[in-house]
Amino acid sequence: MRNGVMLGATTLVMVACGEPVPDESGHSQVAESEAVDETEESDEVEEVEDTGVAEEEEVGPFTLSTGSWVITESEVLSDECGIKEHVDRGAPGSVLVVHEAGEGEFFLEDSEGDSDRCVLNGRNFVCDASQAVDDTARNMGFNADIHYETAQSGAFSSDTTLSLRADVDLDCVGSDCGLLSLLLGNFPCNLALGMELSPVE
């Protein structure tokens, strides 16, 4: 009986001091408890690692896709001139051609063979403004020419999608410009077009 009491007291002292207490099988209860704690901590670390923020996928370098691109969608974004019914530029089905011009540059050629130099910034680009004269009114008997300047910009939204915007500033030169303004709209004015293109397969 005394041995039993002494064992109980010794057990209490060992627990209080944090010393391992052997069970009936001879194993240390504290050691097993510590092992369980280490396993739980390991699981928690694994859970944190598993639920961590995923690394962003690296985007591969952009490769300019040269060749023919066909306009699939087109819309008039703004029309100060009141001439959208007479505009055939950028109509769906029209084809533009991309020619590589050097590192970070390309030429954008329209269906009439006119080209604008464009500079890339990543997938975005801005083209040099171009000037031209439309003699349609003169050919119709008016003493007037429509001078216009076009500035194009856009982006290769993907390897198969080209988004293009064309801002066109128009002005009329000639004695019949007043009459032409009555028929069409006020000059000078601005016209903005938006287009979506896909590669011609």
Summary of the structure (lengths in Angstrom):
residues: 201
radius of gyration: 38.3
end to end distance: 97.9
largest distance: 130.6
contacts: 487
relative contact order: 0.15
helix: 25%
strand: 41%
